[in-house]
Amino acid sequence: MKSIAEKKKGQNIAEYIIYMYQMEDLIRAYDFNMLDIRQYVIAHYPISDSEKEDTALWFGSICEQMISEKITASGHLSEIQAIVDDLAKIHWSLLKSDKEYFGIYNTAKPFVVEMIMEAGDKPVGHEIQICINAIYGLLLAKLKGREIPKGYTEAIDAFGSVLSYLSFVYAEKK
């Protein structure tokens, strides 16, 4: 799991963010109990014993960070959110300088606006946070076997295009 995170971080930063959101929720689902995480998650993962120990240390570190940052019930690690904010800065820069990206974002923009409207008084963050949250929400819905609303797939495709482009530019800058 740690190796998957590292691989995603190097190859596609948006996938990394979503993966880390999953890990945070997994830790919450096990109520930060490392014994249960070891027994029910890590033990069943097809990696060597030394990799399992390394993975347990990684999970333990994430648990400690989440507790320290007071995000045990909800929220995301500050280091992950900093990456989301970096993507937003790239987004705002590209809107002014990259016609191809401008077109890609304009396809997604009506869906972003729709999600803002649906949220009502709930804070939704910036456009990139909305794209990430929508894709993560779809993933969770699929995992729980929920039906996906008809128009949602088109929105997710548009958000995915935005995040793919940003991930590519992010990797180029790093």
C-alpha positions as CSV (number, residue, x, y, z in Angstrom):
1,M,0.0,0.0,0.0
2,K,2.9,2.3,0.8
3,S,4.5,1.3,-2.5
4,I,1.3,2.0,-4.4
5,A,1.1,5.5,-2.8
6,E,4.7,6.2,-3.7
7,K,4.1,5.0,-7.3
8,K,1.0,7.1,-7.7
9,K,2.7,10.1,-6.3
10,G,5.4,9.8,-8.9
11,Q,3.1,9.0,-11.8
12,N,-0.2,10.8,-11.3
13,I,-0.6,13.2,-8.5
14,A,-4.4,13.3,-8.7
15,E,-4.6,9.5,-8.3
16,Y,-2.2,9.8,-5.3
17,I,-4.5,12.4,-3.6
18,I,-7.6,10.2,-4.1
19,Y,-5.6,7.1,-2.9
20,M,-4.5,9.0,0.2
21,Y,-8.2,10.0,0.9
22,Q,-9.0,6.3,0.7
23,M,-6.2,5.5,3.2
24,E,-7.5,8.2,5.6
25,D,-11.0,6.7,5.4
26,L,-9.7,3.2,5.8
27,I,-7.9,4.3,9.0
28,R,-11.1,5.9,10.3
29,A,-13.1,2.8,9.4
30,Y,-10.8,0.8,11.7
31,D,-11.0,3.6,14.4
32,F,-7.3,4.1,14.3
33,N,-6.7,0.6,15.7
34,M,-3.4,-0.5,14.3
35,L,-3.9,-4.1,15.5
36,D,-7.0,-4.4,13.4
37,I,-5.4,-2.6,10.4
38,R,-2.5,-5.1,10.6
39,Q,-4.8,-8.1,11.0
40,Y,-7.6,-7.2,8.5
41,V,-5.8,-5.1,5.9
42,I,-2.0,-5.5,5.9
43,A,-2.0,-9.3,6.6
44,H,-4.1,-10.0,3.5
45,Y,-2.0,-7.9,1.2
46,P,0.3,-9.9,-1.1
47,I,3.7,-8.5,0.0
48,S,6.7,-9.8,1.9
49,D,6.8,-9.7,5.7
50,S,9.3,-6.9,5.6
51,E,7.1,-4.9,3.3
52,K,4.1,-5.6,5.6
53,E,6.1,-4.2,8.5
54,D,7.1,-1.1,6.5
55,T,3.4,-0.7,5.5
56,A,2.3,-1.0,9.2
57,L,4.8,1.8,10.1
58,W,3.5,3.9,7.2
59,F,-0.1,3.4,8.4
60,G,1.0,4.2,11.9
61,S,2.6,7.4,10.8
62,I,-0.6,8.4,8.9
63,C,-2.6,7.7,12.1
64,E,-0.3,9.9,14.2
65,Q,-0.5,12.7,11.6
66,M,-4.3,12.5,11.5
67,I,-4.6,12.6,15.3
68,S,-2.1,15.4,15.5
69,E,-3.9,17.4,12.9
70,K,-7.3,16.7,14.6
71,I,-8.8,15.1,11.5
72,T,-9.9,11.9,13.1
73,A,-13.6,12.3,12.1
74,S,-13.2,14.1,8.8
75,G,-10.9,16.2,6.8
76,H,-7.6,15.4,5.0
77,L,-3.9,15.6,5.9
78,S,-2.4,19.0,5.5
79,E,0.4,17.7,3.3
80,I,-2.2,16.2,0.9
81,Q,-4.3,19.4,0.9
82,A,-1.2,21.4,0.1
83,I,-0.8,19.3,-3.1
84,V,-4.5,20.0,-3.9
85,D,-3.8,23.7,-3.4
86,D,-0.7,23.4,-5.6
87,L,-2.9,21.9,-8.4
88,A,-5.3,24.8,-7.9
89,K,-2.5,27.3,-8.4
90,I,-1.5,25.5,-11.6
91,H,-5.1,25.5,-12.7
92,W,-5.4,29.3,-12.2
93,S,-2.2,29.9,-14.0
94,L,-3.1,27.7,-16.9
95,L,-6.5,29.4,-17.3
96,K,-4.5,32.5,-18.2
97,S,-1.9,31.0,-20.4
98,D,-3.0,27.6,-22.0
99,K,-5.8,27.6,-24.5
100,E,-6.0,23.8,-24.5
101,Y,-6.4,23.7,-20.8
102,F,-8.9,26.6,-20.9
103,G,-11.0,24.5,-23.3
104,I,-10.8,21.4,-21.1
105,Y,-11.8,23.4,-18.0
106,N,-14.7,25.1,-19.8
107,T,-16.1,21.6,-20.5
108,A,-16.0,20.9,-16.7
109,K,-17.1,24.4,-15.5
110,P,-20.9,23.9,-15.8
111,F,-20.5,20.8,-13.6
112,V,-18.4,22.6,-11.1
113,V,-21.1,25.3,-10.9
114,E,-23.8,22.7,-10.6
115,M,-21.9,21.1,-7.7
116,I,-21.5,24.5,-6.0
117,M,-25.2,25.1,-6.3
118,E,-26.1,21.6,-5.0
119,A,-23.9,22.2,-2.0
120,G,-25.9,25.1,-0.8
121,D,-24.4,26.6,2.3
122,K,-21.8,23.8,2.7
123,P,-18.3,24.9,2.0
124,V,-17.0,23.1,-1.2
125,G,-13.5,24.6,-1.6
126,H,-12.0,25.7,-4.9
127,E,-12.7,24.2,-8.3
128,I,-10.0,21.6,-8.1
129,Q,-11.2,20.4,-4.7
130,I,-14.6,20.0,-6.2
131,C,-13.2,17.9,-9.1
132,I,-11.3,15.7,-6.7
133,N,-14.2,15.3,-4.2
134,A,-16.6,14.4,-7.1
135,I,-14.3,11.7,-8.4
136,Y,-13.7,10.4,-4.9
137,G,-17.4,10.4,-4.2
138,L,-18.0,8.3,-7.3
139,L,-15.4,5.8,-6.2
140,L,-17.1,5.5,-2.8
141,A,-20.5,5.1,-4.3
142,K,-19.2,2.3,-6.6
143,L,-17.6,0.6,-3.6
144,K,-20.8,0.7,-1.7
145,G,-22.8,-0.5,-4.7
146,R,-24.9,2.7,-5.0
147,E,-26.5,3.6,-8.3
148,I,-24.7,6.5,-10.1
149,P,-27.0,9.3,-11.3
150,K,-27.2,9.5,-15.1
151,G,-25.6,12.9,-15.7
152,Y,-22.9,12.3,-13.1
153,T,-20.7,10.2,-15.5
154,E,-20.3,13.1,-17.9
155,A,-19.3,15.4,-15.1
156,I,-16.7,12.9,-13.8
157,D,-15.2,12.5,-17.3
158,A,-14.8,16.3,-17.5
159,F,-13.3,16.4,-14.0
160,G,-11.0,13.6,-14.9
161,S,-9.8,15.4,-17.9
162,V,-9.0,18.5,-15.8
163,L,-7.2,16.5,-13.2
164,S,-5.2,14.5,-15.8
165,Y,-4.0,17.7,-17.5
166,L,-3.1,19.2,-14.1
167,S,-1.3,16.0,-13.1
168,F,0.8,16.1,-16.2
169,V,1.7,19.7,-15.7
170,Y,2.5,19.1,-12.0
171,A,4.8,16.2,-13.0
172,E,6.6,18.4,-15.5
173,K,7.2,21.1,-12.9
174,K,8.5,18.6,-10.3
